[in-house]
């Protein structure tokens, strides 16, 4: 069967999968994929007597080492909108992007917006130099 990760708690390593109108609970002992689940991931699983087993990402057959995101797009986003965390959003680092926006707001309120702009410039240098070379899923950048 196929379903969608409705929620996942990394602290308890448990979550739920929605498959049609049914909701199934799971824990990481049932997880097969190499990467942890994330909300809205599409998964494939086996169903036996209303219990699920062998939960795997629906796209897990795709080679995880293939690059998906471009380092040049990330660098351009970082250079132009780095203060707003856009390159972090593009690469899938959602929490870090939110923190970056929060710190920018604090620096703006304190009258030190130039430090927030510096953050985007430094991120650009890290991306171009190859020190930031993976997206949030661990895949290399193109």
Secondary structure, DSSP 4 states (H G I P E B T S, - for coil): -EEEEEEEETTTTEEEEEETTEEEEEEGGGB-SSS---TT-EEEEEEETTEEEEEEETTTTS-TTS--S-HHHHHHHHHHHGGGTHHHHHHT-HHHHHHHHHHHHHHHHTT-HHHHHHHHHHHHHHHHHTSS-B-TTSPBP-
